[in-house]
Amino acid sequence: MAMKIRIAMAQLDSTVGDLVGNAERAVAAIQQAKEQGVHLVILPEMFITGYPTNDLLFENGFVEENEKVLKEIVAPQTKGIAAIIGGVLREKKEQEKKGEQVSPPVYNVAAVVNDGEVVCLVKKTLLPNYDVFDEKRYFRAGTKEEIRPVRLPLAGRAQRVGIEICEDLWDEDYEDKVTKLLYERGADFIVNISASPFYVGKGSEREGLVKRHLKKSPVPFIYVNMVGGQDELVFDGGSFAADCRGNIIARAAGFEEEILVFNLDADTWTGAEVPAPPYSKEEEIIRAHTLNLRDYFQKQGCFKGIVVGSSGGIDSAYTLYIATQAIGADKVMSVSMPSRFSSEHSRDDAARLAENLGVRHVVVPIEEMFEAGMATFERAFGKTEFGLAEENDQARCRMQILMKISRKYDYLVCTTGNKSEISTGYFTLFGDGAGGKNIPGDLYKTEIYKIVRYINREKEIIPQNILLKAPSAELAPDQKDSDTLPPYSELDPILKLFVEDCLSIKEIVSRGYGRELVEKVARLYKNSEFKRDQIPRGIKVSRKAYGIGRRMPITNQWHG
């Protein structure tokens, strides 16, 4: 009879800094796994601390408390079961530098806990330092010599478990090949614990990478990823196990918590393939936005609802839809703030959208406030011609209303700017560019249209007229976005080449785009850097988002 090792992949949502709470969640998962006869339960990278911790690691006592809860809360609950769980470790020895004491190095570790004791702490070897990652700021790397399988008694037999942490799998640009070394040094199977941030297509990319590794290192591979939202990042779960032939034999859900139990055949190391999840690109983005906003709202612990300025346009419509998905329609408020330039259809579309979503809809005209501001300015400076400043005034009047709602009722203001607008500066600082959280900011305008059509695939949720009418800020008579910007169908492909591929003007022109158009987009893009630096955090769903993974100097004279 084949020997089965019963394993639980516990892809759970960890809260940064909630050390005791995270430890208690780990204990609950361990207890649930015990009840199901599991031999080994695996939790994600840095689960105890949450990820990314950033400069919390410099706070006095943080690392030590993480070690304490691991030993005092988690370890005692592992009688009769083994667990692998992520945390951090500070070496105990003090080091001297130029006669002064400096902090001992900190490591990103996988704690191996068995039968009530911490058996060992496996150090992360490869430290990413690109895009959203800055791990060399915080951690020291484990050495090549330390890459060894850990012996664990599982199902009555000693198994050599190769343990690695997230980036240790993504070794293409590193000298040390952790997966290969674990295989060569005798691992019966390999476990990777991760806090791998989402972007569209990342799940299939991870599975493809593991399958490529298994062609050279043919042992079963178990990949356990974190799930949840943290600031602008989304962790999408999607944990999976592959047999020694590369077949995916177990796969957890995407974008939700799950403790998935499966059996690993320790005699043949093979199993039956399970089907891939049927998520489209649009579904992935909707789930990522929903998860991030829900966690941001709940983990902050200080909001009672979400408020969105509803213009009757597609961006605010999508934002309202995500808000209702994240926290429920009963906690979401739609606010229409019409001015003299607001069209009747925009007011009607905003009202109909709110009705379709089941959210409270409030109409607060801004004309009186706008007129008062104009009169005050005129008394101080004299009469001036209506122009961009007055257009901006309207956006700031609206934000003043939204922020008062936020303060009065403890509602989070969600802003609605998309990546096309943010890239070109087509928004108002301290107006529609202000608030607490941005939802569609990593989506180009053309992408939002595609996603909204997907939302409406079975029935009309977002009014069809919002999809059909020409985009407009409605801050001036008969205004359209195309008065200022190139058509989005032309603008978005060029922006993507600038923002995500980092191409120069010359390189983009060589791809068939007109020089005059490319230079115009380049000017808008470059001249808006200072505005982008002052907008709320968004949600990363592309390979290159505005935020912590992109650090451009505001003052620079490079023109490409």
Order of alpha helices (4+ residues) and beta strands (2+ residues): beta-alpha-beta-alpha-beta-beta-beta-beta-beta-beta-beta-alpha-beta-alpha-beta-beta-beta-beta-beta-beta-alpha-beta-alpha-beta-alpha-beta-alpha-alpha-beta-alpha-beta-alpha-alpha-alpha-alpha-alpha-alpha
